[in-house]
Amino acid sequence: MTKTLLVVHHTPSPATRELLEAVLAGTHDPDIEGVDIEVRPALAATVPDMLDADGYLFGTTANLGYMSGALKHYLGEYPDIKQRAS
C-alpha cells in the first residue's frame, strides 16, 4: 500500500529553496519505495492535504527563533483538521 508524505514549506529565500530542493531530492531516493510525495507551499496547503497524508515534513525559516507566519497560519488550521478527522 502506498503512503503519502506531505511536504509543507515556506521558502522565501534562495537558501531555504536550496534546502527544499535537497529534501525533495532525498525523498526520491531509489531505496525509498511506496511513498508518494505531495509538495505544497504553506499558504496553498489545505486541510484535506493534511487529512489525506500519512506523514508530514514542515520546512520554514526561523524568524527570531520562531517559525514563519505562513507556516504558523497553516498549522493554525489544526483544530479544524482534528475536528474533521474525528
Secondary structure, 3 states (H helix, E strand, C coil): CCEEEEEEECCCCHHHHHHHHHHHHHHCCCCCCCEEEEEEECCCCCHHHHHHCCEEEEECCEECCEECHHHHHHHCCHHHHHHHHC
